[in-house]
Amino acid sequence: MIVNTAKKYSPKSLDEFIFPNEEACELVTAYSSGEMERPLILYGSSGSGKSLLQRLIPQAIERKETQVNKVICSDLKLPRDIHDLYGRNKQFNHVFTVNGQRYNYFIIEEFYMKSIRLNDALKIELDATLGTDLTIFSTNRFELIDRGILSRSETLEVQPCNSSIFLPHAKKIMQAEEIDISDHDLQVKLNAIYAVYKDNRKYYSIMDALIRKERIQCLTT
């Protein structure tokens, strides 16, 4: 009996994304509506939705499935790796984008660069590609990011949702799975998760457990 509510019910568009606060909603909406073009740094604890936003923002801008260049920061070991990632033919990139998209998208996960040379190479690329490429970073180590990178970027702390904000989404999942649980009991379960973990993924885990328990009981009665 496989139950994976995170895979099945995770937001598929920004319209479905559960924003933790108005600040996050306003800045992400500004990007999705085309009002912002500077690189975006999403930071915060694990399980807050940073990687999900990295995927959903380009789709919202383009209003279709979007081709992106995705890389884990630790794979960028030398300055030439950064230059190769962004491409050396900047004149071509200023005229054309992939598949006629508004931007060429670069998703850099687990962002942190200790090397001065790497940071300098990235600054050069961010300056050269502003307006044609959109880079979206995610990181758990915001306090260690180079000040020059921060100066060139918009930053957003993505916080995990509190249990009350997540409750409507959890109720929809329970209803879709035909699990009979009161709003009060579900809220209590979510409150317990938030008090210990403050991690959106853990909300899905507790719902997986509730669904499995209910189905096992149905099989044994």
C-alpha positions in Angstrom: 0.0 0.0 0.0 1.9 3.0 -1.3 0.7 6.4 0.0 2.6 9.5 -1.2 0.5 12.7 -0.7 3.5 14.9 -1.4 3.9 13.5 -4.9 0.2 13.4 -5.6 -0.9 16.7 -4.1 2.1 19.0 -4.2 1.2 22.3 -6.0 1.5 22.1 -9.7 1.3 25.8 -10.3 1.7 29.1 -8.4 -2.1 29.3 -8.1 -1.9 26.2 -6.0 1.2 27.2 -4.0 0.6 27.7 -0.3 2.4 31.0 0.6 3.5 31.3 4.2 2.9 35.1 4.3 2.1 38.2 2.2 5.7 39.2 1.6 6.4 35.9 -0.2 3.2 36.1 -2.2 3.9 39.7 -3.3 7.5 39.2 -4.5 6.8 35.9 -6.3 3.7 37.4 -8.0 5.9 40.3 -9.1 8.3 37.8 -10.8 5.5 35.7 -12.3 3.8 38.9 -13.8 7.1 40.0 -15.4 7.7 43.0 -13.1 11.1 41.7 -11.9 14.1 40.5 -13.8 17.0 40.5 -11.3 18.3 37.2 -10.0 16.2 35.8 -7.1 17.7 34.1 -4.0 15.2 31.9 -2.1 16.5 31.0 1.3 15.2 29.3 4.4 15.1 26.0 6.2 14.6 22.6 4.5 11.0 21.7 3.5 9.8 25.3 3.1 9.1 25.1 -0.6 12.2 26.8 -2.1 12.8 24.1 -4.7 9.2 24.0 -5.6 9.1 27.8 -6.2 12.2 27.5 -8.4 10.3 25.2 -10.7 6.9 27.0 -10.6 8.1 30.6 -11.2 9.4 30.0 -14.7 6.2 28.1 -15.6 4.2 31.0 -14.4 6.2 33.5 -16.4 6.0 31.5 -19.6 2.5 30.1 -19.0 3.7 26.8 -20.3 6.1 24.0 -19.5 9.5 25.6 -19.5 13.0 24.5 -20.4 15.4 25.4 -17.6 19.1 24.8 -16.9 19.3 23.2 -13.5 22.5 22.6 -11.5 23.6 21.8 -8.0 26.0 24.5 -6.9 28.7 22.1 -5.7 29.0 20.9 -9.3 30.4 24.3 -10.3 34.0 23.8 -9.3 35.9 26.2 -11.5 35.1 29.6 -13.0 34.9 28.1 -16.5 32.1 25.8 -15.3 30.1 29.0 -14.5 31.0 30.6 -17.9 30.1 27.3 -19.7 26.8 27.1 -17.9 25.7 30.5 -19.0 27.2 30.1 -22.5 29.9 32.1 -24.1 28.0 33.5 -27.1 26.3 36.4 -25.2 25.5 38.3 -28.5 23.3 35.3 -29.5 21.7 35.0 -26.1 20.7 38.7 -26.2 18.8 38.1 -29.4 17.4 34.6 -28.9 16.1 32.5 -26.0 15.3 28.8 -25.8 12.0 27.8 -27.4 11.1 31.5 -27.8 10.8 31.9 -24.0 11.0 35.3 -22.4 14.1 34.2 -20.5 16.8 31.6 -20.4 16.3 30.1 -16.9 19.1 28.9 -14.6 18.2 27.1 -11.4 21.0 26.8 -9.0 20.3 24.6 -6.0 22.1 24.4 -2.6 23.8 27.7 -3.4 27.0 28.7 -1.6 30.3 29.5 -3.1 33.3 29.8 -0.9 35.8 30.6 -3.6 36.4 34.3 -4.5 37.1 33.3 -8.1 33.8 31.4 -8.4 31.9 34.3 -6.9 33.6 36.8 -9.2 32.8 34.6 -12.3 29.2 34.4 -11.2 29.0 38.2 -10.8 30.3 38.7 -14.3 27.6 36.3 -15.7 24.8 37.9 -13.7 25.7 41.3 -15.0 26.2 40.1 -18.6 22.9 38.2 -18.8 20.5 40.6 -16.9 17.3 41.0 -18.9 17.8 37.9 -21.0 18.5 35.2 -18.4 16.8 34.7 -15.1 18.7 32.9 -12.4 16.9 31.5 -9.3 19.0 30.3 -6.4 18.0 28.3 -3.4 20.0 28.0 -0.3 20.1 27.1 3.4 23.2 29.2 4.0 22.1 32.7 3.2 24.4 34.3 5.8 27.4 33.0 3.9 26.6 34.3 0.4 28.9 36.8 -1.1 27.8 40.4 -0.6 28.3 41.2 -4.3 25.9 38.4 -5.3 23.3 39.7 -2.7 23.7 43.2 -4.1 22.8 42.0 -7.6 19.8 39.9 -6.5 16.4 40.1 -4.9 16.2 37.9 -1.7 13.2 36.1 -0.2 13.1 34.1 3.0 10.7 31.2 2.3 9.3 30.1 5.6 7.5 26.8 6.3 3.7 27.3 6.6 2.3 27.3 10.0 -0.3 24.6 10.7 -3.3 26.9 10.3 -2.2 28.0 6.8 -1.6 24.4 5.7 -4.9 23.2 7.2 -7.1 24.0 4.1 -4.8 22.1 1.8 -4.6 19.1 4.3 -8.5 19.0 4.4 -8.7 18.8 0.6 -6.3 15.9 0.6 -8.2 14.1 3.3 -11.5 14.6 1.4 -10.0 13.5 -1.9 -8.7 10.3 -0.2 -12.0 9.8 1.5 -10.5 9.9 5.0 -13.0 10.7 7.8 -11.2 13.1 10.2 -12.6 16.2 11.9 -11.1 19.6 11.3 -10.1 19.7 15.0 -8.3 16.4 15.0 -6.5 17.2 11.7 -5.5 20.6 13.1 -4.1 18.9 16.3 -2.0 16.6 14.1 -0.6 19.5 12.1 0.0 21.6 15.2 2.2 18.8 16.6 4.2 18.6 13.4 4.8 22.4 13.3 5.8 22.5 17.0 8.6 19.9 16.4 9.7 20.2 12.8 8.5 23.4 11.0 8.8 21.5 7.7 6.1 21.3 5.0 7.3 17.8 4.0 6.4 16.5 7.5 2.8 17.6 7.0 2.6 15.3 4.1 4.2 12.5 6.1 1.6 12.7 8.8 -1.1 12.6 6.3 0.4 9.6 4.7 0.4 7.9 8.1 -3.2 8.8 8.7 -4.3 7.5 5.4 -2.4 4.2 5.8 -3.9 3.7 9.3 -7.4 4.3 8.1 -7.0 1.9 5.1 -5.5 -0.8 7.2 -8.4 -0.5 9.7 -10.8 -0.8 6.8 -9.1 -4.0 5.6 -9.2 -5.6 9.0 -12.8 -4.9 9.8 
